[in-house]
Amino acid sequence: MTTARIYQRPKNAMQSGRAGTQDWVLEFEPAEAKQPDPLTGWAGSGDTRQQLRLRFPTSEAAIAYAVREGIDYTLIPAPERTLKLQAYADNFR
């Protein structure tokens, strides 16, 4: 049985914008462990579902897809945004 995680991507710390953070992502759990390639040493596996990420506009749409396709899922709630409000004058106190 395949399992998946449904989560909302957090904002990238290196960017100020919030593009793509409203979408919900369905990502499959790895079915087998990665093993080093004997020639190159790179890690890889035969599991192609690790390469697949599905984006949905809402968590309900992602859950409906998982239920329809018979995928066990774990819903990871979106982290609560905390704002650090400060004024420019606080730099000189």
N, CA, C and O atoms as a printed pandas DataFrame, in Angstrom:
     atom_number atom_name residue_name chain_id  residue_number  x_coord  y_coord  z_coord
0              1         N          MET        A               1    0.847   -1.175    0.000
1              2        CA          MET        A               1    0.000    0.000    0.000
2              3         C          MET        A               1    0.894    1.240    0.000
3              4         O          MET        A               1    1.846    1.325    0.775
4              5         N          THR        A               2    0.593    2.170   -0.844
5              6        CA          THR        A               2    1.400    3.381   -0.919
6              7         C          THR        A               2    0.913    4.399    0.110
7              8         O          THR        A               2   -0.279    4.503    0.397
8              9         N          THR        A               3    1.852    5.129    0.641
9             10        CA          THR        A               3    1.534    6.188    1.592
10            11         C          THR        A               3    2.079    7.498    1.067
11            12         O          THR        A               3    3.045    7.521    0.304
12            13         N          ALA        A               4    1.460    8.581    1.476
13            14        CA          ALA        A               4    1.872    9.902    1.004
14            15         C          ALA        A               4    1.735   10.915    2.129
15            16         O          ALA        A               4    1.019   10.691    3.105
16            17         N          ARG        A               5    2.428   12.026    1.975
17            18        CA          ARG        A               5    2.315   13.156    2.888
18            19         C          ARG        A               5    1.616   14.287    2.142
19            20         O          ARG        A               5    1.901   14.532    0.970
20            21         N          ILE        A               6    0.712   14.966    2.813
21            22        CA          ILE        A               6    0.064   16.144    2.254
22            23         C          ILE        A               6    0.446   17.309    3.154
23            24         O          ILE        A               6    0.157   17.295    4.350
24            25         N          TYR        A               7    1.088   18.307    2.586
25            26        CA          TYR        A               7    1.556   19.441    3.376
26            27         C          TYR        A               7    1.533   20.709    2.536
27            28         O          TYR        A               7    1.387   20.661    1.314
28            29         N          GLN        A               8    1.678   21.826    3.203
29            30        CA          GLN        A               8    1.755   23.117    2.531
30            31         C          GLN        A               8    3.190   23.614    2.659
31            32         O          GLN        A               8    3.743   23.674    3.757
32            33         N          ARG        A               9    3.787   23.969    1.521
33            34        CA          ARG        A               9    5.182   24.378    1.537
34            35         C          ARG        A               9    5.366   25.685    2.290
35            36         O          ARG        A               9    4.582   26.616    2.108
36            37         N          PRO        A              10    6.388   25.770    3.135
37            38        CA          PRO        A              10    6.658   27.033    3.830
38            39         C          PRO        A              10    7.380   28.006    2.906
39            40         O          PRO        A              10    7.893   27.624    1.855
40            41         N          LYS        A              11    7.408   29.250    3.312
41            42        CA          LYS        A              11    8.107   30.279    2.552
42            43         C          LYS        A              11    9.610   30.035    2.634
43            44         O          LYS        A              11   10.134   29.669    3.686
44            45         N          ASN        A              12   10.290   30.240    1.523
45            46        CA          ASN        A              12   11.734   30.094    1.495
46            47         C          ASN        A              12   12.361   31.214    2.326
47            48         O          ASN        A              12   11.971   32.373    2.185
48            49         N          ALA        A              13   13.305   30.892    3.169
49            50        CA          ALA        A              13   13.929   31.882    4.042
50            51         C          ALA        A              13   14.779   32.873    3.270
51            52         O          ALA        A              13   15.055   33.963    3.770
52            53         N          MET        A              14   15.199   32.523    2.069
53            54        CA          MET        A              14   16.066   33.401    1.292
54            55         C          MET        A              14   15.284   34.365    0.409
55            56         O          MET        A              14   15.884   35.199   -0.269
56            57         N          GLN        A              15   13.970   34.267    0.402
57            58        CA          GLN        A              15   13.158   35.133   -0.440
58            59         C          GLN        A              15   12.108   35.833    0.403
59            60         O          GLN        A              15   11.672   35.318    1.433
60            61         N          SER        A              16   11.709   37.013   -0.049
61            62        CA          SER        A              16   10.707   37.752    0.699
62            63         C          SER        A              16    9.296   37.443    0.221
63            64         O          SER        A              16    8.340   37.680    0.960
64            65         N          GLY        A              17    9.137   36.924   -0.988
65            66        CA          GLY        A              17    7.812   36.651   -1.534
66            67         C          GLY        A              17    7.217   35.362   -1.012
67            68         O          GLY        A              17    7.912   34.533   -0.425
68            69         N          ARG        A              18    5.924   35.202   -1.232
69            70        CA          ARG        A              18    5.218   34.014   -0.773
70            71         C          ARG        A              18    4.642   33.202   -1.930
71            72         O          ARG        A              18    3.645   32.499   -1.762
72            73         N          ALA        A              19    5.257   33.294   -3.082
73            74        CA          ALA        A              19    4.757   32.578   -4.264
74            75         C          ALA        A              19    4.837   31.071   -4.045
75            76         O          ALA        A              19    5.861   30.549   -3.605
76            77         N          GLY        A              20    3.741   30.380   -4.357
77            78        CA          GLY        A              20    3.710   28.931   -4.253
78            79         C          GLY        A              20    3.481   28.392   -2.862
79            80         O          GLY        A              20    3.466   27.174   -2.678
80            81         N          THR        A              21    3.301   29.259   -1.866
81            82        CA          THR        A              21    3.099   28.765   -0.507
82            83         C          THR        A              21    1.635   28.484   -0.210
83            84         O          THR        A              21    1.327   27.897    0.827
84            85         N          GLN        A              22    0.724   28.886   -1.092
85            86        CA          GLN        A              22   -0.693   28.602   -0.873
86            87         C          GLN        A              22   -1.058   27.201   -1.360
87            88         O          GLN        A              22   -2.073   26.651   -0.930
88            89         N          ASP        A              23   -0.263   26.620   -2.237
89            90        CA          ASP        A              23   -0.554   25.297   -2.783
90            91         C          ASP        A              23   -0.266   24.211   -1.752
91            92         O          ASP        A              23    0.608   24.356   -0.897
92            93         N          TRP        A              24   -1.018   23.124   -1.853
93            94        CA          TRP        A              24   -0.800   21.944   -1.029
94            95         C          TRP        A              24   -0.113   20.889   -1.878
95            96         O          TRP        A              24   -0.454   20.724   -3.050
96            97         N          VAL        A              25    0.835   20.182   -1.316
97            98        CA          VAL        A              25    1.659   19.225   -2.042
98            99         C          VAL        A              25    1.386   17.816   -1.524
99           100         O          VAL        A              25    1.352   17.580   -0.317
100          101         N          LEU        A              26    1.193   16.887   -2.456
101          102        CA          LEU        A              26    1.089   15.471   -2.121
102          103         C          LEU        A              26    2.391   14.828   -2.578
103          104         O          LEU        A              26    2.715   14.833   -3.766
104          105         N          GLU        A              27    3.132   14.276   -1.625
105          106        CA          GLU        A              27    4.444   13.686   -1.903
106          107         C          GLU        A              27    4.462   12.265   -1.356
107          108         O          GLU        A              27    4.090   12.038   -0.205
108          109         N          PHE        A              28    4.889   11.313   -2.170
109          110        CA          PHE        A              28    4.888    9.909   -1.768
110          111         C          PHE        A              28    6.060    9.600   -0.858
111          112         O          PHE        A              28    7.155   10.137   -1.027
112          113         N          GLU        A              29    5.813    8.720    0.117
113          114        CA          GLU        A              29    6.873    8.249    0.997
114          115         C          GLU        A              29    7.752    7.270    0.229
115          116         O          GLU        A              29    7.249    6.562   -0.643
116          117         N          PRO        A              30    9.049    7.208    0.524
117          118        CA          PRO        A              30    9.914    6.268   -0.184
118          119         C          PRO        A              30    9.533    4.813    0.096
119          120         O          PRO        A              30    9.319    4.426    1.245
120          121         N          ALA        A              31    9.452    4.020   -0.960
121          122        CA          ALA        A              31    9.087    2.606   -0.821
122          123         C          ALA        A              31   10.308    1.736   -0.519
123          124         O          ALA        A              31   10.173    0.661    0.065
124          125         N          GLU        A              32   11.482    2.190   -0.911
125          126        CA          GLU        A              32   12.704    1.431   -0.639
126          127         C          GLU        A              32   13.835    2.409   -0.331
127          128         O          GLU        A              32   13.803    3.572   -0.733
128          129         N          ALA        A              33   14.814    1.914    0.379
129          130        CA          ALA        A              33   15.936    2.758    0.778
130          131         C          ALA        A              33   16.856    3.039   -0.416
131          132         O          ALA        A              33   16.978    2.227   -1.334
132          133         N          LYS        A              34   17.488    4.193   -0.377
133          134        CA          LYS        A              34   18.453    4.526   -1.425
134          135         C          LYS        A              34   19.762    3.782   -1.160
135          136         O          LYS        A              34   20.163    3.579   -0.014
136          137         N          GLN        A              35   20.416    3.381   -2.253
137          138        CA          GLN        A              35   21.676    2.659   -2.150
138          139         C          GLN        A              35   22.707    3.360   -3.014
139          140         O          GLN        A              35   22.362    3.913   -4.059
140          141         N          PRO        A              36   23.973    3.348   -2.596
141          142        CA          PRO        A              36   25.000    4.002   -3.412
142          143         C          PRO        A              36   25.299    3.188   -4.677
143          144         O          PRO        A              36   25.370    1.959   -4.652
144          145         N          ASP        A              37   25.468    3.908   -5.763
145          146        CA          ASP        A              37   25.852    3.279   -7.018
146          147         C          ASP        A              37   27.322    2.875   -6.922
147          148         O          ASP        A              37   28.143    3.688   -6.497
148          149         N          PRO        A              38   27.682    1.649   -7.301
149          150        CA          PRO        A              38   29.068    1.223   -7.132
150          151         C          PRO        A              38   30.064    2.004   -8.005
151          152         O          PRO        A              38   31.231    2.138   -7.635
152          153         N          LEU        A              39   29.622    2.511   -9.139
153          154        CA          LEU        A              39   30.535    3.210  -10.042
154          155         C          LEU        A              39   30.724    4.666   -9.643
155          156         O          LEU        A              39   31.857    5.138   -9.548
156          157         N          THR        A              40   29.633    5.382   -9.410
157          158        CA          THR        A              40   29.729    6.816   -9.138
158          159         C          THR        A              40   29.624    7.164   -7.667
159          160         O          THR        A              40   30.111    8.213   -7.245
160          161         N          GLY        A              41   28.989    6.292   -6.867
161          162        CA          GLY        A              41   28.803    6.589   -5.460
162          163         C          GLY        A              41   27.554    7.414   -5.182
163          164         O          GLY        A              41   27.264    7.715   -4.024
164          165         N          TRP        A              42   26.807    7.787   -6.222
165          166        CA          TRP        A              42   25.581    8.556   -6.034
166          167         C          TRP        A              42   24.506    7.674   -5.425
167          168         O          TRP        A              42   24.453    6.472   -5.685
168          169         N          ALA        A              43   23.652    8.278   -4.617
169          170        CA          ALA        A              43   22.553    7.539   -3.997
170          171         C          ALA        A              43   21.370    7.481   -4.954
171          172         O          ALA        A              43   21.035    8.473   -5.601
172          173         N          GLY        A              44   20.748    6.327   -5.039
173          174        CA          GLY        A              44   19.589    6.165   -5.906
174          175         C          GLY        A              44   18.820    4.914   -5.552
175          176         O          GLY        A              44   19.280    4.076   -4.777
176          177         N          SER        A              45   17.630    4.802   -6.139
177          178        CA          SER        A              45   16.803    3.622   -5.925
178          179         C          SER        A              45   15.918    3.422   -7.141
179          180         O          SER        A              45   15.872    4.263   -8.038
180          181         N          GLY        A              46   15.222    2.309   -7.158
181          182        CA          GLY        A              46   14.326    2.011   -8.263
182          183         C          GLY        A              46   12.924    2.572   -8.056
183          184         O          GLY        A              46   12.043    2.362   -8.890
184          185         N          ASP        A              47   12.714    3.273   -6.968
185          186        CA          ASP        A              47   11.403    3.823   -6.649
186          187         C          ASP        A              47   11.203    5.133   -7.403
187          188         O          ASP        A              47   11.827    6.142   -7.074
188          189         N          THR        A              48   10.339    5.119   -8.406
189          190        CA          THR        A              48   10.123    6.328   -9.222
190          191         C          THR        A              48    9.082    7.266   -8.626
191          192         O          THR        A              48    8.947    8.400   -9.084
192          193         N          ARG        A              49    8.350    6.820   -7.624
193          194        CA          ARG        A              49    7.332    7.696   -7.023
194          195         C          ARG        A              49    7.948    8.808   -6.186
195          196         O          ARG        A              49    7.279    9.799   -5.896
196          197         N          GLN        A              50    9.211    8.664   -5.791
197          198        CA          GLN        A              50    9.867    9.728   -5.035
198          199         C          GLN        A              50   10.048   10.977   -5.884
199          200         O          GLN        A              50   10.192   12.072   -5.340
200          201         N          GLN        A              51   10.043   10.838   -7.187
201          202        CA          GLN        A              51   10.239   11.969   -8.087
202          203         C          GLN        A              51    8.942   12.736   -8.330
203          204         O          GLN        A              51    8.964   13.813   -8.925
204          205         N          LEU        A              52    7.825   12.197   -7.882
205          206        CA          LEU        A              52    6.520   12.747   -8.187
206          207         C          LEU        A              52    6.013   13.616   -7.047
207          208         O          LEU        A              52    5.932   13.168   -5.903
208          209         N          ARG        A              53    5.667   14.874   -7.368
209          210        CA          ARG        A              53    5.038   15.793   -6.422
210          211         C          ARG        A              53    3.818   16.387   -7.109
211          212         O          ARG        A              53    3.926   16.994   -8.174
212          213         N          LEU        A              54    2.670   16.208   -6.495
213          214        CA          LEU        A              54    1.430   16.728   -7.045
214          215         C          LEU        A              54    1.008   17.956   -6.252
215          216         O          LEU        A              54    1.039   17.945   -5.022
216          217         N          ARG        A              55    0.612   19.014   -6.954
217          218        CA          ARG        A              55    0.187   20.253   -6.303
218          219         C          ARG        A              55   -1.321   20.413   -6.444
219          220         O          ARG        A              55   -1.898   20.134   -7.496
220          221         N          PHE        A              56   -1.953   20.874   -5.347
221          222        CA          PHE        A              56   -3.393   21.067   -5.303
222          223         C          PHE        A              56   -3.686   22.441   -4.717
223          224         O          PHE        A              56   -2.903   22.945   -3.912
224          225         N          PRO        A              57   -4.801   23.056   -5.108
225          226        CA          PRO        A              57   -5.118   24.388   -4.566
226          227         C          PRO        A              57   -5.568   24.361   -3.108
227          228         O          PRO        A              57   -5.380   25.342   -2.388
228          229         N          THR        A              58   -6.160   23.254   -2.663
229          230        CA          THR        A              58   -6.629   23.146   -1.272
230          231         C          THR        A              58   -6.262   21.781   -0.711
231          232         O          THR        A              58   -5.955   20.845   -1.448
232          233         N          SER        A              59   -6.303   21.694    0.607
233          234        CA          SER        A              59   -6.017   20.404    1.248
234          235         C          SER        A              59   -7.146   19.413    0.973
235          236         O          SER        A              59   -6.909   18.209    0.878
236          237         N          GLU        A              60   -8.374   19.919    0.846
237          238        CA          GLU        A              60   -9.503   19.038    0.561
238          239         C          GLU        A              60   -9.357   18.370   -0.805
239          240         O          GLU        A              60   -9.719   17.205   -0.966
240          241         N          ALA        A              61   -8.833   19.097   -1.783
241          242        CA          ALA        A              61   -8.619   18.522   -3.114
242          243         C          ALA        A              61   -7.544   17.439   -3.063
243          244         O          ALA        A              61   -7.673   16.411   -3.727
244          245         N          ALA        A              62   -6.495   17.657   -2.289
245          246        CA          ALA        A              62   -5.429   16.663   -2.158
246          247         C          ALA        A              62   -5.938   15.414   -1.445
247          248         O          ALA        A              62   -5.603   14.294   -1.830
248          249         N          ILE        A              63   -6.744   15.608   -0.412
249          250        CA          ILE        A              63   -7.310   14.471    0.317
250          251         C          ILE        A              63   -8.271   13.696   -0.574
251          252         O          ILE        A              63   -8.275   12.465   -0.559
252          253         N          ALA        A              64   -9.090   14.410   -1.352
253          254        CA          ALA        A              64  -10.028   13.743   -2.255
254          255         C          ALA        A              64   -9.284   12.912   -3.293
255          256         O          ALA        A              64   -9.726   11.815   -3.634
256          257         N          TYR        A              65   -8.162   13.416   -3.799
257          258        CA          TYR        A              65   -7.363   12.647   -4.757
258          259         C          TYR        A              65   -6.806   11.386   -4.106
259          260         O          TYR        A              65   -6.861   10.306   -4.693
260          261         N          ALA        A              66   -6.272   11.521   -2.898
261          262        CA          ALA        A              66   -5.691   10.370   -2.205
262          263         C          ALA        A              66   -6.745    9.308   -1.914
263          264         O          ALA        A              66   -6.482    8.115   -2.067
264          265         N          VAL        A              67   -7.926    9.728   -1.499
265          266        CA          VAL        A              67   -9.007    8.779   -1.213
266          267         C          VAL        A              67   -9.459    8.095   -2.500
267          268         O          VAL        A              67   -9.669    6.882   -2.522
268          269         N          ARG        A              68   -9.610    8.875   -3.576
269          270        CA          ARG        A              68  -10.063    8.317   -4.850
270          271         C          ARG        A              68   -9.081    7.292   -5.403
271          272         O          ARG        A              68   -9.497    6.290   -5.984
272          273         N          GLU        A              69   -7.776    7.530   -5.229
273          274        CA          GLU        A              69   -6.754    6.634   -5.757
274          275         C          GLU        A              69   -6.359    5.537   -4.777
275          276         O          GLU        A              69   -5.533    4.690   -5.116
276          277         N          GLY        A              70   -6.921    5.526   -3.579
277          278        CA          GLY        A              70   -6.617    4.479   -2.599
278          279         C          GLY        A              70   -5.257    4.638   -1.954
279          280         O          GLY        A              70   -4.596    3.644   -1.656
280          281         N          ILE        A              71   -4.833    5.856   -1.737
281          282        CA          ILE        A              71   -3.522    6.146   -1.154
282          283         C          ILE        A              71   -3.720    6.518    0.312
283          284         O          ILE        A              71   -4.516    7.401    0.631
284          285         N          ASP        A              72   -3.000    5.846    1.198
285          286        CA          ASP        A              72   -2.995    6.250    2.603
286          287         C          ASP        A              72   -2.221    7.554    2.706
287          288         O          ASP        A              72   -1.180    7.711    2.067
288          289         N          TYR        A              73   -2.717    8.483    3.499
289          290        CA          TYR        A              73   -2.062    9.785    3.563
290          291         C          TYR        A              73   -1.919   10.248    4.998
291          292         O          TYR        A              73   -2.637    9.803    5.893
292          293         N          THR        A              74   -0.969   11.155    5.195
293          294        CA          THR        A              74   -0.769   11.837    6.461
294          295         C          THR        A              74   -0.857   13.323    6.172
295          296         O          THR        A              74   -0.082   13.843    5.370
296          297         N          LEU        A              75   -1.789   14.015    6.812
297          298        CA          LEU        A              75   -1.955   15.445    6.617
298          299         C          LEU        A              75   -1.112   16.178    7.641
299          300         O          LEU        A              75   -1.306   16.023    8.847
300          301         N          ILE        A              76   -0.174   16.977    7.155
301          302        CA          ILE        A              76    0.681   17.786    8.021
302          303         C          ILE        A              76    0.130   19.205    7.978
303          304         O          ILE        A              76    0.181   19.844    6.927
304          305         N          PRO        A              77   -0.396   19.716    9.092
305          306        CA          PRO        A              77   -1.008   21.047    9.067
306          307         C          PRO        A              77    0.028   22.126    8.775
307          308         O          PRO        A              77    1.212   21.986    9.084
308          309         N          ALA        A              78   -0.455   23.198    8.174
309          310        CA          ALA        A              78    0.427   24.313    7.841
310          311         C          ALA        A              78    0.893   24.994    9.125
311          312         O          ALA        A              78    0.098   25.182   10.047
312          313         N          PRO        A              79    2.176   25.365    9.197
313          314        CA          PRO        A              79    2.644   26.052   10.398
314          315         C          PRO        A              79    2.003   27.431   10.516
315          316         O          PRO        A              79    1.757   28.100    9.512
316          317         N          GLU        A              80    1.741   27.842   11.732
317          318        CA          GLU        A              80    1.116   29.132   11.963
318          319         C          GLU        A              80    2.144   30.239   11.758
319          320         O          GLU        A              80    3.263   30.161   12.265
320          321         N          ARG        A              81    1.759   31.261   11.017
321          322        CA          ARG        A              81    2.668   32.372   10.748
322          323         C          ARG        A              81    2.754   33.275   11.965
323          324         O          ARG        A              81    1.740   33.663   12.545
324          325         N          THR        A              82    3.971   33.598   12.339
325          326        CA          THR        A              82    4.184   34.550   13.421
326          327         C          THR        A              82    4.884   35.764   12.838
327          328         O          THR        A              82    5.897   35.643   12.149
328          329         N          LEU        A              83    4.339   36.920   13.119
329          330        CA          LEU        A              83    4.902   38.152   12.605
330          331         C          LEU        A              83    5.722   38.827   13.692
331          332         O          LEU        A              83    5.305   38.906   14.848
332          333         N          LYS        A              84    6.879   39.306   13.307
333          334        CA          LYS        A              84    7.722   40.044   14.226
334          335         C          LYS        A              84    7.608   41.509   13.826
335          336         O          LYS        A              84    8.300   41.973   12.920
336          337         N          LEU        A              85    6.738   42.220   14.504
337          338        CA          LEU        A              85    6.501   43.625   14.181
338          339         C          LEU        A              85    7.519   44.479   14.905
339          340         O          LEU        A              85    7.682   44.392   16.122
340          341         N          GLN        A              86    8.194   45.301   14.135
341          342        CA          GLN        A              86    9.148   46.220   14.737
342          343         C          GLN        A              86    9.233   47.459   13.866
343          344         O          GLN        A              86    8.954   47.420   12.667
344          345         N          ALA        A              87    9.613   48.532   14.476
345          346        CA          ALA        A              87    9.768   49.807   13.773
346          347         C          ALA        A              87   11.245   50.047   13.485
347          348         O          ALA        A              87   12.123   49.473   14.129
348          349         N          TYR        A              88   11.493   50.893   12.522
349          350        CA          TYR        A              88   12.869   51.240   12.174
350          351         C          TYR        A              88   13.578   51.887   13.357
351          352         O          TYR        A              88   14.788   51.732   13.523
352          353         N          ALA        A              89   12.828   52.606   14.172
353          354        CA          ALA        A              89   13.424   53.281   15.325
354          355         C          ALA        A              89   13.942   52.283   16.366
355          356         O          ALA        A              89   14.780   52.641   17.193
356          357         N          ASP        A              90   13.455   51.034   16.336
357          358        CA          ASP        A              90   13.937   50.029   17.287
358          359         C          ASP        A              90   15.408   49.698   17.070
359          360         O          ASP        A              90   16.048   49.163   17.975
360          361         N          ASN        A              91   15.960   49.996   15.906
361          362        CA          ASN        A              91   17.384   49.735   15.643
362          363         C          ASN        A              91   18.292   50.661   16.440
363          364         O          ASN        A              91   19.481   50.376   16.582
364          365         N          PHE        A              92   17.766   51.755   16.959
365          366        CA          PHE        A              92   18.594   52.752   17.646
366          367         C          PHE        A              92   18.324   52.816   19.132
367          368         O          PHE        A              92   18.704   53.790   19.781
368          369         N          ARG        A              93   17.684   51.815   19.687
369          370        CA          ARG        A              93   17.414   51.804   21.134
370          371         C          ARG        A              93   18.429   50.976   21.860
371          372         O          ARG        A              93   18.363   50.850   23.083
